[in-house]
């Protein structure tokens, strides 16, 4: 497909447009659709951290939790994408075409340096992961409780993600598997944040509330460092076996320990002390009983 794109100016041009971003000085491109759309949610949320009246207003109209959801999802996807790149260190198909000895299977841990893997690793596709952020809007559309809105939003976001992935493939920057797994992991990760982490449906029903003020932001920062700790542990194991240095076993031991501590803190940020949570539930239950009486 890469060779075919090289002989097809239209495909090559399409790949270039999807590849570039105005933020990188290349002119308006496919990535910017996702960047600007996500920014519409993240910037107000970040401003609300320091402007209390804005936070209050956002909560009143019901968008505060969704802005926090967008921020948390974006952080999770960035960490996952960079983690996959660093761990698998897969060479790009364009490089493998020039030097077949660089080709590696999808799940093979290659010997690319850590710096090269983070910045130039092929698995998974960063551009496709960025495009997949648009799937966030499909989850947000669940709030409308209208099937046609949910289907339309999901279809549109998936179509944009597929087009981005196709552009990366024909541009010679990624294998189809890089694009496929970027899409699948993004859908699952965003769903995890929506249903299991921030419990957006329960928030809508008044059954759950984030314990710490600006908890979505705090959780996202902790998740970033937790992801780094998990990656450090995995890389420690990988390079202890493949390219031993004294610090890799240390990373393999300390990484999981630090990640565990951070996970406990992340849970506290969202749920608070268990006794506080139980008291709150008991109080709300009592209030409902009194209202019925």
Backbone bond lengths (Angstrom), bond angles and torsions (degrees), N, CA, C in turn:
res aa  C-N    CA-C-N  psi(-1)  N-CA   C-N-CA  omega(-1)  CA-C   N-CA-C  phi
1 X - - - 1.458 - - 1.527 111.13 -
2 X 1.355 115.95 -36.37 1.458 120.12 178.34 1.518 110.86 -62.18
3 X 1.364 115.52 -44.45 1.463 119.44 178.74 1.521 111.12 -64.10
4 X 1.310 115.23 -38.25 1.459 119.49 179.47 1.529 110.80 -63.60
5 X 1.359 115.91 -41.07 1.456 120.10 179.44 1.519 111.13 -64.48
6 X 1.326 115.65 -35.71 1.460 119.29 -179.06 1.517 111.19 -64.60
7 X 1.336 116.60 -26.47 1.464 121.12 179.73 1.525 112.30 -97.47
8 X 1.303 116.93 2.67 1.459 121.87 -178.94 1.525 108.84 -123.42
9 X 1.318 117.39 101.81 1.478 120.93 -177.09 1.525 113.18 -56.67
10 X 1.341 117.61 -35.13 1.459 120.70 -178.35 1.531 111.34 -66.25
11 X 1.330 115.48 -46.20 1.457 119.58 178.61 1.524 110.98 -64.89
12 X 1.321 115.23 -41.82 1.464 119.82 179.94 1.523 110.77 -62.61
13 X 1.328 116.86 -41.19 1.461 121.53 179.25 1.526 110.48 -66.30
14 X 1.329 115.67 -40.88 1.458 120.05 178.36 1.528 110.23 -60.66
15 X 1.325 116.33 -44.42 1.459 120.67 178.45 1.516 112.04 -60.77
16 X 1.332 116.83 -39.52 1.465 120.92 179.61 1.522 111.59 -66.48
17 X 1.325 116.86 -41.54 1.471 120.85 -179.61 1.529 110.49 -64.22
18 X 1.323 117.58 -43.18 1.456 120.79 -179.70 1.525 111.35 -70.01
19 X 1.314 116.99 -25.97 1.462 121.94 -177.07 1.521 113.13 -76.76
20 X 1.307 117.84 -35.21 1.462 120.26 -169.16 1.524 112.92 -85.91
21 X 1.333 114.24 165.58 1.465 121.99 177.69 1.514 108.90 -147.90
22 X 1.322 115.21 141.48 1.456 120.10 178.54 1.533 111.14 -64.88
23 X 1.327 116.18 -25.46 1.456 120.98 178.97 1.527 112.16 -70.51
24 X 1.321 116.28 -20.43 1.462 121.41 178.61 1.523 111.79 -100.79
25 X 1.346 115.36 7.14 1.455 120.33 176.95 1.515 114.74 79.37
26 X 1.338 116.54 15.61 1.477 119.92 -177.48 1.525 112.65 -100.28
27 X 1.318 117.48 0.25 1.457 120.15 -175.58 1.512 110.33 97.07
28 X 1.324 116.12 165.57 1.460 122.01 -177.82 1.528 110.45 -60.98
29 X 1.320 116.19 130.73 1.464 120.24 -177.42 1.510 112.60 -143.16
30 X 1.330 115.75 -173.83 1.456 121.87 -175.51 1.517 113.56 -60.58
31 X 1.329 116.89 -38.56 1.463 119.96 -178.50 1.520 112.65 -60.72
32 X 1.327 115.89 -32.04 1.464 119.78 -172.87 1.529 112.47 -65.85
33 X 1.320 117.11 -26.13 1.468 119.93 176.99 1.522 109.59 -59.68
34 X 1.348 115.46 -45.67 1.458 119.68 178.88 1.522 111.30 -70.94
35 X 1.328 117.01 -43.90 1.469 120.46 -178.80 1.524 111.90 -56.67
36 X 1.321 115.97 -50.88 1.464 120.16 -176.15 1.530 112.11 -68.56
37 X 1.327 116.20 -37.16 1.472 119.92 179.72 1.529 110.75 -64.88
38 X 1.326 116.12 -43.93 1.458 120.52 -179.67 1.525 110.81 -68.82
39 X 1.329 116.23 -36.55 1.469 120.89 -179.51 1.521 111.76 -60.71
40 X 1.332 117.54 -31.08 1.461 121.82 179.50 1.528 111.88 -61.49
41 X 1.336 116.68 -23.32 1.457 121.12 178.58 1.530 111.75 -99.27
42 X 1.321 116.20 -39.75 1.463 119.57 -173.97 1.524 112.59 -71.95
43 X 1.332 117.92 -43.77 1.463 120.39 -178.09 1.527 113.03 -60.26
44 X 1.347 119.73 -47.55 1.470 119.00 177.03 1.526 112.39 -59.68
45 X 1.344 115.56 -37.74 1.466 118.45 179.70 1.522 110.78 -64.18
46 X 1.330 117.28 -45.82 1.463 120.97 -180.00 1.526 110.91 -63.18
47 X 1.325 116.54 -37.68 1.465 120.01 177.22 1.523 110.77 -65.87
48 X 1.323 116.56 -36.32 1.463 120.57 -177.84 1.523 112.29 -66.91
49 X 1.333 116.53 -18.83 1.460 119.97 178.63 1.530 110.36 -65.11
50 X 1.329 115.86 -37.06 1.467 120.18 -177.56 1.527 112.80 -103.37
51 X 1.330 117.36 -12.94 1.467 121.06 179.05 1.523 108.20 -115.40
52 X 1.318 115.81 95.27 1.466 121.42 -174.49 1.521 113.49 -59.51
53 X 1.349 120.08 -43.00 1.478 119.07 178.54 1.523 112.77 -59.36
54 X 1.331 116.46 -35.45 1.464 119.79 177.94 1.522 109.96 -65.66
55 X 1.322 116.36 -42.54 1.469 119.84 178.49 1.519 110.83 -61.09
56 X 1.322 116.17 -42.44 1.465 120.73 179.86 1.522 110.87 -62.67
57 X 1.337 115.97 -43.07 1.459 120.32 -179.56 1.527 111.33 -65.74
58 X 1.342 116.68 -41.18 1.462 121.01 179.20 1.521 111.02 -63.20
59 X 1.322 116.41 -35.40 1.456 119.93 177.77 1.521 111.20 -70.26
60 X 1.307 115.45 -37.45 1.472 120.03 -179.17 1.527 111.53 -63.36
61 X 1.331 116.57 -40.63 1.469 119.51 -178.07 1.534 112.22 -89.33
62 X 1.336 115.62 -1.69 1.464 120.13 171.34 1.509 117.43 84.46
63 X 1.347 118.08 16.73 1.472 118.51 -178.60 1.525 112.96 -104.27
64 X 1.325 116.44 -9.59 1.469 119.63 -175.11 1.526 111.55 -59.02
65 X 1.318 116.78 -49.03 1.462 120.20 -177.91 1.522 112.06 -64.78
66 X 1.341 116.77 -30.41 1.464 119.47 179.34 1.533 111.35 -74.40
67 X 1.319 115.96 -35.46 1.465 118.99 175.45 1.525 110.06 -64.37
68 X 1.336 116.25 -41.23 1.456 120.54 176.20 1.521 111.96 -64.17
69 X 1.321 115.23 -37.32 1.473 120.93 177.06 1.524 110.96 -62.44
70 X 1.327 117.46 -42.06 1.465 121.49 178.76 1.529 110.27 -63.16
71 X 1.331 117.15 -44.99 1.463 121.23 179.46 1.523 110.99 -61.43
72 X 1.317 117.18 -48.61 1.464 121.35 -178.53 1.530 111.19 -62.17
73 X 1.334 116.58 -42.52 1.471 120.57 179.83 1.518 111.46 -63.93
74 X 1.331 116.40 -41.40 1.463 120.81 -179.67 1.528 110.69 -62.65
75 X 1.336 116.72 -43.73 1.464 120.68 179.24 1.525 110.78 -63.02
76 X 1.319 116.70 -44.54 1.467 121.10 -179.55 1.524 110.87 -61.22
77 X 1.331 117.52 -43.82 1.463 120.56 -178.51 1.526 111.59 -66.87
78 X 1.319 116.95 -39.64 1.475 120.05 178.47 1.528 110.02 -62.37
79 X 1.332 116.19 -46.54 1.467 120.31 -179.15 1.530 110.64 -62.86
80 X 1.325 116.80 -44.46 1.461 120.46 179.71 1.517 111.49 -61.59
81 X 1.325 116.28 -46.80 1.462 120.26 -177.66 1.523 111.86 -61.34
82 X 1.330 116.21 -48.19 1.466 120.00 179.90 1.524 111.13 -66.65
83 X 1.327 115.63 -33.28 1.456 119.13 177.84 1.519 112.04 -65.22
84 X 1.329 116.66 -45.69 1.469 120.36 176.78 1.533 111.10 -60.00
85 X 1.314 115.78 -44.79 1.474 119.94 -179.38 1.528 110.87 -59.65
86 X 1.334 115.86 -47.50 1.460 120.22 -176.63 1.524 111.83 -66.91
87 X 1.332 117.00 -39.13 1.461 120.09 -175.37 1.522 112.61 -74.80
88 X 1.334 116.99 -47.35 1.467 119.63 -175.70 1.529 112.49 -85.74
89 X 1.329 117.75 -27.04 1.469 122.44 173.52 1.531 112.09 48.72
90 X 1.306 116.55 48.76 1.466 121.44 -177.20 1.523 111.01 -83.74
91 X 1.318 115.70 133.30 1.457 120.30 178.57 1.529 110.65 -71.68
92 X 1.301 116.34 150.25 1.467 121.93 -179.81 1.537 110.17 -71.60
93 X 1.338 116.98 149.93 1.472 119.77 -179.48 1.523 112.74 -61.65
94 X 1.331 118.03 -34.14 1.456 119.90 178.08 1.515 111.72 -61.90
95 X 1.334 116.58 -39.49 1.467 121.14 177.78 1.522 110.66 -70.72
96 X 1.342 116.02 -37.49 1.464 120.01 -179.93 1.529 111.59 -68.13
97 X 1.338 117.70 -30.08 1.454 120.38 176.62 1.522 111.36 -65.78
98 X 1.310 116.09 -37.98 1.458 120.72 179.25 1.524 111.58 -75.27
99 X 1.324 116.13 -32.41 1.457 121.12 179.70 1.529 108.60 -138.21
100 X 1.353 118.65 90.77 1.472 122.37 -175.58 1.520 113.73 -54.60
101 X 1.321 117.11 -23.01 1.455 120.20 -179.96 1.519 113.30 -66.60
102 X 1.330 116.99 -14.16 1.463 121.44 -179.75 1.524 112.52 -86.30
103 X 1.336 117.15 -11.42 1.465 120.12 -175.82 1.523 110.47 -65.32
104 X 1.322 116.50 139.24 1.462 121.58 175.99 1.519 109.07 -138.81
105 X 1.336 115.25 149.99 1.460 120.51 176.55 1.529 109.92 -68.77
106 X 1.332 115.88 164.33 1.454 121.39 -172.40 1.528 112.74 -56.35
107 X 1.340 117.83 -48.26 1.460 120.51 -174.32 1.524 112.87 -93.08
108 X 1.330 118.15 5.87 1.458 120.45 -179.43 1.526 110.67 -77.41
109 X 1.336 116.93 135.53 1.455 121.32 175.97 1.529 108.55 -86.26
110 X 1.332 116.15 107.77 1.458 120.92 -174.44 1.523 110.57 -86.87
111 X 1.332 116.77 167.08 1.464 121.98 -175.34 1.521 113.54 -96.26
112 X 1.296 116.51 26.04 1.452 121.00 174.71 1.539 108.55 -62.49
113 X 1.332 117.52 143.80 1.459 118.92 178.01 1.521 109.83 -64.16
114 X 1.307 115.93 156.73 1.465 120.10 -176.78 1.527 111.08 -60.84
115 X 1.325 117.69 -42.06 1.468 121.15 179.58 1.521 111.16 -61.77
116 X 1.347 115.96 -44.88 1.466 120.03 179.92 1.527 110.99 -66.10
117 X 1.328 116.27 -39.07 1.462 120.11 -178.93 1.525 110.99 -64.94
118 X 1.326 116.91 -43.22 1.463 120.55 -179.11 1.527 112.24 -64.04
119 X 1.333 115.74 -38.05 1.465 119.69 -174.95 1.526 113.48 -95.51
120 X 1.338 116.43 -24.17 1.465 118.49 -171.45 1.528 112.95 -133.51
121 X 1.326 117.40 7.31 1.460 119.69 -179.92 1.522 111.43 -63.40
122 X 1.311 116.19 150.02 1.464 120.61 -174.31 1.531 113.06 -93.85
123 X 1.323 117.28 -33.15 1.468 121.40 -175.20 1.528 109.74 -106.34
124 X 1.334 118.79 117.87 1.460 128.96 -1.39 1.525 110.23 -97.17
125 X 1.320 116.21 173.84 1.461 121.93 -177.53 1.531 111.71 -71.11
126 X 1.338 115.74 119.69 1.461 120.33 178.17 1.518 112.56 -68.47
127 X 1.324 116.91 -40.58 1.464 120.78 179.36 1.526 110.82 -62.95
128 X 1.332 116.28 -41.61 1.460 119.96 179.74 1.520 110.56 -67.84
129 X 1.327 116.42 -37.91 1.462 120.38 176.50 1.523 110.48 -61.85
130 X 1.333 116.38 -42.23 1.468 120.88 177.25 1.525 110.51 -61.11
131 X 1.333 116.17 -45.62 1.466 120.26 178.95 1.520 111.31 -62.36
132 X 1.348 115.60 -35.97 1.464 120.52 -178.65 1.521 112.55 -67.05
133 X 1.329 117.43 -14.56 1.463 120.00 174.24 1.521 111.14 -57.89
134 X 1.331 116.26 -25.32 1.463 119.99 179.38 1.529 111.65 -63.91
135 X 1.339 116.49 -20.80 1.459 120.43 178.67 1.528 110.17 -64.77
136 X 1.330 116.37 -20.25 1.456 120.78 175.56 1.527 110.83 -52.87
137 X 1.333 115.76 -39.30 1.465 119.91 -177.33 1.527 111.61 -68.23
138 X 1.333 115.96 -25.98 1.463 119.03 176.23 1.527 109.84 -67.24
139 X 1.329 116.61 -40.11 1.465 119.89 177.41 1.526 111.07 -68.45
140 X 1.331 116.16 -40.05 1.465 119.70 179.09 1.527 110.85 -62.81
141 X 1.346 116.13 -33.50 1.465 119.94 -177.56 1.523 112.69 -66.53
142 X 1.352 116.94 -14.67 1.465 120.07 177.74 1.525 109.93 -59.46
143 X 1.342 115.32 -27.94 1.466 120.47 -179.29 1.533 111.88 -58.55
144 X 1.333 116.86 -30.85 1.461 120.44 -177.11 1.522 112.34 -69.42
145 X 1.353 115.64 -22.09 1.468 121.99 -177.64 1.524 111.75 58.52
146 X 1.321 115.29 27.22 1.461 121.00 177.13 1.524 108.69 -115.38
147 X 1.309 116.32 118.18 1.455 121.44 -174.49 1.524 111.92 -58.51
148 X 1.323 117.02 -43.07 1.460 120.01 -175.68 1.525 111.39 -66.77
149 X 1.329 117.04 -32.99 1.463 120.25 177.56 1.526 109.86 -68.52
150 X 1.316 117.23 -44.56 1.465 121.74 179.17 1.523 111.49 -62.15
151 X 1.339 115.87 -45.41 1.468 120.27 -179.54 1.524 110.82 -64.18
152 X 1.336 116.74 -44.63 1.456 121.18 -179.64 1.528 111.28 -62.98
153 X 1.324 116.83 -44.92 1.466 120.85 -178.79 1.520 111.24 -65.85
154 X 1.330 116.03 -44.15 1.465 119.81 179.66 1.527 110.72 -64.69
155 X 1.321 117.04 -43.79 1.462 121.16 -179.79 1.531 111.12 -62.63
156 X 1.333 116.25 -43.25 1.459 120.54 -179.70 1.523 111.31 -64.32
157 X 1.332 116.58 -45.08 1.465 119.99 -178.48 1.521 111.75 -67.21
158 X 1.324 117.05 -39.62 1.461 120.25 178.30 1.529 110.36 -66.76
159 X 1.330 116.61 -40.17 1.465 120.57 178.90 1.522 110.67 -60.42
160 X 1.333 116.48 -44.52 1.463 120.35 178.29 1.525 110.81 -62.17
161 X 1.334 116.88 -41.09 1.464 121.07 179.09 1.528 111.03 -63.65
162 X 1.323 116.00 -43.10 1.470 120.53 179.43 1.530 110.81 -64.26
163 X 1.323 116.61 -41.69 1.468 120.04 178.39 1.528 110.90 -62.55
164 X 1.322 116.69 -41.36 1.460 119.97 176.94 1.523 110.37 -61.85
165 X 1.341 116.04 -45.83 1.456 119.75 179.27 1.514 112.43 -61.74
166 X 1.328 116.21 -41.99 1.459 120.39 178.31 1.531 110.73 -61.69
167 X 1.331 115.23 -40.94 1.461 119.49 178.46 1.513 111.98 -62.20
168 X 1.333 116.37 -38.43 1.465 119.92 179.72 1.523 111.37 -69.13
169 X 1.334 116.28 -34.32 1.467 119.78 179.55 1.524 110.59 -69.36
170 X 1.342 117.07 -49.48 1.465 119.91 -176.74 1.538 110.94 -69.53
171 X 1.319 115.97 -20.75 1.463 119.80 177.61 1.522 111.73 -79.76
172 X 1.338 116.26 -7.98 1.463 120.71 179.47 1.510 113.45 80.87
173 X 1.334 117.03 16.67 1.465 120.07 -175.72 1.525 112.98 -96.13
174 X 1.344 117.47 -19.75 1.466 119.62 -176.44 1.516 111.14 -148.94
175 X 1.343 114.11 154.35 1.457 122.04 170.50 1.534 108.90 -82.20
176 X 1.325 117.61 157.52 1.472 119.52 176.42 1.524 112.78 -55.94
177 X 1.334 117.10 -36.52 1.468 119.66 -179.98 1.528 111.73 -65.27
178 X 1.320 117.83 -32.99 1.469 121.10 176.79 1.522 110.63 -60.98
179 X 1.316 114.86 -41.16 1.462 121.99 -178.17 1.526 110.70 -73.59
180 X 1.340 116.02 -44.53 1.461 120.90 -178.53 1.521 111.45 -59.47
181 X 1.328 116.53 -49.03 1.460 119.93 -177.09 1.525 111.91 -72.42
182 X 1.313 117.83 -29.06 1.471 120.11 174.46 1.527 109.48 -62.29
183 X 1.323 116.27 -41.70 1.472 121.19 -179.55 1.518 111.90 -68.51
184 X 1.333 116.46 -48.07 1.468 120.86 -177.61 1.526 111.85 -64.10
185 X 1.337 116.84 -45.81 1.460 119.56 -179.00 1.528 111.10 -66.10
186 X 1.336 116.89 -33.39 1.469 120.35 178.70 1.522 110.50 -66.16
187 X 1.338 117.20 -45.72 1.471 120.71 179.36 1.527 110.83 -59.81
188 X 1.336 116.08 -44.85 1.462 120.65 -178.57 1.522 111.68 -67.92
189 X 1.337 116.41 -42.20 1.467 120.34 -178.10 1.524 111.45 -66.08
190 X 1.329 116.55 -42.90 1.469 120.24 179.44 1.530 109.90 -65.29
191 X 1.323 116.44 -40.93 1.463 120.23 176.94 1.519 111.65 -62.80
192 X 1.332 116.65 -38.25 1.469 121.44 177.83 1.527 111.05 -61.84
193 X 1.330 116.33 -45.55 1.464 120.26 178.98 1.531 110.20 -64.30
194 X 1.320 116.73 -41.05 1.476 121.76 -176.20 1.526 111.72 -67.77
195 X 1.337 116.35 -49.89 1.462 119.87 -172.73 1.532 113.79 -90.25
196 X 1.341 117.80 -40.34 1.462 121.04 -170.49 1.520 114.40 -99.98
197 X 1.330 117.58 -35.70 1.465 120.36 -175.73 1.531 110.71 -85.94
198 X 1.322 116.55 -65.11 1.465 120.45 -177.22 1.522 112.86 -88.41
199 X 1.330 116.05 -11.77 1.469 121.02 176.38 1.534 111.28 48.84
200 X 1.315 115.26 55.07 1.465 120.34 -176.20 1.529 112.47 -58.09
201 X 1.332 120.18 -43.98 1.474 118.79 178.40 1.529 112.47 -58.67
202 X 1.344 116.78 -40.25 1.464 120.27 178.56 1.523 111.08 -68.27
203 X 1.332 116.83 -34.36 1.464 119.46 176.29 1.528 110.37 -64.21
204 X 1.316 115.96 -39.67 1.458 119.97 179.15 1.526 111.70 -62.64
205 X 1.336 115.80 -33.53 1.463 120.72 -178.97 1.529 112.52 -87.52
206 X 1.352 115.84 -2.78 1.459 119.51 -178.67 1.514 113.91 77.12
207 X 1.337 116.94 16.38 1.458 121.50 -177.76 1.526 112.61 -93.86
208 X 1.313 117.15 -8.94 1.467 120.76 -179.03 1.513 108.91 -148.42
209 X 1.318 115.11 143.83 1.461 121.30 177.09 1.519 108.66 -143.21
210 X 1.313 117.04 133.42 1.465 121.03 178.33 1.523 108.65 -61.47
211 X 1.327 116.37 129.11 1.461 121.90 -170.65 1.530 113.13 -68.35
212 X 1.339 117.31 -47.14 1.459 122.06 -175.81 1.528 110.00 -90.26
213 X 1.325 116.77 138.36 1.460 120.71 174.70 1.527 109.85 -59.30
214 X 1.326 116.74 135.31 1.470 121.88 -174.55 1.532 110.66 57.72
215 X 1.333 114.92 33.48 1.456 120.19 -176.10 1.516 114.63 -61.14
216 X 1.328 116.21 -31.32 1.473 118.88 178.68 1.530 110.62 -62.25
217 X 1.327 115.50 -40.18 1.461 120.23 178.96 1.529 110.85 -67.64
218 X 1.324 116.31 -46.96 1.469 120.43 -179.90 1.522 110.22 -61.94
219 X 1.345 116.06 -44.27 1.469 120.03 178.92 1.530 110.87 -60.68
220 X 1.326 116.86 -40.51 1.465 121.06 -178.69 1.530 111.21 -63.40
221 X 1.344 116.89 -42.27 1.456 120.36 178.85 1.526 110.40 -65.11
222 X 1.327 116.14 -43.66 1.462 119.95 177.31 1.524 111.02 -63.51
223 X 1.337 116.79 -38.72 1.465 121.11 178.59 1.525 110.98 -63.55
224 X 1.329 116.36 -37.10 1.461 120.82 177.73 1.522 110.71 -60.12
225 X 1.339 116.48 -49.28 1.462 120.34 -179.15 1.525 111.76 -71.72
226 X 1.318 116.29 -31.59 1.463 119.82 176.32 1.525 110.34 -65.46
227 X 1.331 116.35 -42.42 1.460 120.57 177.14 1.512 111.70 -61.61
228 X 1.339 116.15 -40.28 1.466 120.41 178.16 1.530 110.15 -63.93
229 X 1.344 116.39 -40.50 1.463 120.34 179.75 1.530 111.53 -65.60
230 X 1.338 115.89 -42.08 1.470 119.68 177.78 1.525 110.17 -63.11
231 X 1.322 115.79 -43.75 1.465 120.11 179.08 1.523 110.49 -62.53
232 X 1.328 116.92 -41.71 1.468 120.37 178.73 1.521 110.77 -59.31
233 X 1.339 115.84 -40.52 1.452 119.56 178.62 1.518 112.34 -64.87
234 X 1.332 116.23 -44.58 1.465 120.62 179.86 1.533 111.48 -65.85
235 X 1.330 115.87 -42.63 1.463 119.49 178.32 1.521 110.67 -65.97
236 X 1.339 116.01 -35.05 1.455 119.40 177.56 1.517 111.46 -59.67
237 X 1.341 116.09 -43.65 1.464 120.64 177.96 1.530 110.52 -66.51
238 X 1.334 115.82 -44.58 1.467 120.69 -177.25 1.522 111.79 -60.88
239 X 1.335 116.37 -53.00 1.459 119.66 -174.07 1.522 112.94 -78.30
240 X 1.327 117.50 -19.23 1.467 119.48 171.91 1.521 109.78 -63.12
241 X 1.321 115.47 -35.26 1.468 121.22 179.77 1.527 111.56 -83.53
242 X 1.344 117.69 -42.07 1.459 121.24 -169.92 1.531 114.58 -94.21
243 X 1.322 116.58 -32.38 1.474 119.15 -174.89 1.525 108.51 -152.95
244 X 1.326 116.34 73.61 1.460 122.11 -168.50 1.529 113.69 -63.01
245 X 1.333 113.24 129.78 1.461 123.39 166.83 1.526 106.14 -136.69
246 X 1.327 117.34 155.03 1.466 121.05 -172.29 1.529 113.38 -58.47
247 X 1.345 116.59 -29.68 1.458 119.54 -174.47 1.524 113.68 -82.84
248 X 1.338 118.45 -15.22 1.462 119.12 -178.10 1.529 112.96 -69.01
249 X 1.340 119.94 -42.75 1.473 117.97 174.95 1.531 112.62 -61.41
250 X 1.338 116.10 -35.10 1.463 120.30 177.76 1.525 110.62 -62.87
251 X 1.342 115.73 -42.66 1.463 120.25 177.81 1.523 110.61 -63.82
252 X 1.330 116.00 -38.99 1.460 120.31 179.79 1.515 113.26 -64.14
253 X 1.335 116.99 -27.15 1.467 121.54 179.64 1.527 111.42 -89.03
254 X 1.339 116.47 -48.80 1.459 120.62 -175.31 1.530 112.99 -72.21
255 X 1.347 116.79 -33.58 1.459 120.58 -178.19 1.525 113.31 -53.32
256 X 1.336 118.27 -55.34 1.470 119.82 -179.52 1.530 112.88 -63.40
257 X 1.347 117.51 -35.01 1.464 120.52 -179.99 1.523 110.58 -64.71
258 X 1.330 116.12 -47.25 1.464 120.64 178.70 1.526 110.30 -63.69
259 X 1.330 116.93 -40.89 1.466 121.01 179.44 1.527 110.55 -61.19
260 X 1.320 117.02 -40.43 1.469 121.17 -179.94 1.533 110.67 -62.51
261 X 1.324 116.38 -44.83 1.466 120.90 178.78 1.527 110.69 -61.10
262 X 1.320 115.98 -42.69 1.462 120.45 -179.14 1.528 111.88 -67.90
263 X 1.327 116.89 -37.37 1.465 120.54 178.16 1.530 110.58 -62.04
264 X 1.337 116.05 -41.21 1.460 120.00 177.60 1.529 110.58 -61.82
265 X 1.323 115.93 -40.61 1.462 119.92 179.36 1.526 111.26 -68.79
266 X 1.318 116.73 -37.67 1.465 121.07 177.93 1.526 110.34 -61.85
267 X 1.313 115.84 -39.40 1.465 119.98 178.53 1.522 110.39 -64.70
268 X 1.330 116.51 -41.70 1.456 120.77 179.66 1.529 111.10 -62.69
269 X 1.333 116.50 -41.73 1.468 120.87 -178.83 1.522 110.76 -57.40
270 X 1.319 116.66 -38.85 1.462 120.51 -177.50 1.523 113.08 -85.20
271 X 1.333 116.40 -38.52 1.461 119.88 -170.16 1.526 114.17 -111.69
272 X 1.329 117.89 -19.44 1.449 120.01 -177.41 1.518 111.27 73.20
273 X 1.340 117.26 -173.85 1.468 120.51 176.76 1.524 109.94 -62.49
274 X 1.297 116.92 143.81 1.463 120.58 -178.51 1.530 111.50 -59.71
275 X 1.353 115.82 -37.88 1.459 117.68 -179.02 1.527 111.42 -66.82
276 X 1.353 115.99 -35.78 1.460 120.40 177.70 1.530 110.17 -65.17
277 X 1.319 114.42 -41.65 1.459 120.21 179.67 1.529 110.87 -63.15
278 X 1.353 116.23 -43.94 1.458 120.55 -179.06 1.527 111.73 -65.68
279 X 1.348 116.44 -39.28 1.460 120.71 177.84 1.529 110.76 -62.92
280 X 1.311 115.86 -41.33 1.461 120.40 -178.87 1.525 110.77 -63.95
281 X 1.342 115.72 -43.24 1.464 120.37 179.66 1.529 110.14 -63.95
282 X 1.341 115.71 -43.66 1.461 120.13 -179.64 1.521 110.73 -63.00
283 X 1.338 115.93 -40.10 1.466 120.49 -179.69 1.525 111.23 -65.17
284 X 1.323 116.01 -44.35 1.460 120.01 179.91 1.527 110.87 -65.18
285 X 1.326 116.30 -38.97 1.462 120.74 178.89 1.536 110.52 -62.80
286 X 1.341 115.40 -42.40 1.451 120.43 179.62 1.524 111.27 -63.92
287 X 1.332 116.16 -40.78 1.461 120.65 179.04 1.526 111.48 -62.54
288 X 1.346 116.37 -40.05 1.463 120.39 178.37 1.523 111.40 -64.83
289 X 1.353 115.64 -38.93 1.463 119.90 179.82 1.529 109.94 -65.10
290 X 1.345 115.51 -43.74 1.466 120.25 179.98 1.520 111.84 -63.54
291 X 1.330 116.25 -36.80 1.462 120.09 178.69 1.522 111.19 -66.24
292 X 1.319 116.82 -37.65 1.454 121.21 -179.97 1.527 111.37 -69.13
293 X 1.337 114.08 -35.55 1.462 118.62 177.97 1.523 111.33 -69.96
